[in-house]
C-alpha cells in the first residue's frame, strides 16, 4: 500500500470522526448561546439596577411591591402575605418566588 493511499485512508477516517462530533458540538453551541442570552439579561439588569432603584416604589396603591422583580425586570409584582413565624411576617412574590421577612413590631 502506498503512502498516498494510507494518508488518504487516514484523512477519510479523520473526516468521518470529525463529522460524527458535529451533533454534539451543535448542541454545545446552542447551550452556550442560551447561556449568553441569560448572561446578557443579567448584565443589563446590573447596569440599570441603580436607575431602577431610583424609580422603585415599595408600595403602589394598597399593594407592597417586589424589589427583585422591579430591579431585575422593571415589572411591578404585588407581594402577598404568607404564613409567618412568631417573630416575622412573610411577604411572598408569586412572580419570582422571593420571600421577604418583615420583623413583627
Buried (B, 14 or more C-beta within 10 A) or exposed (E): EEEEEEEEEEEEEEEEEEEEEEEEEEEEEEEEEEEEEEEEEEEEBEEBEEEBEEEBEEEEEEEBBBBBBBBBBEEBBBBEEEEEEEEEBBBBBEBBEBEBEEEEE
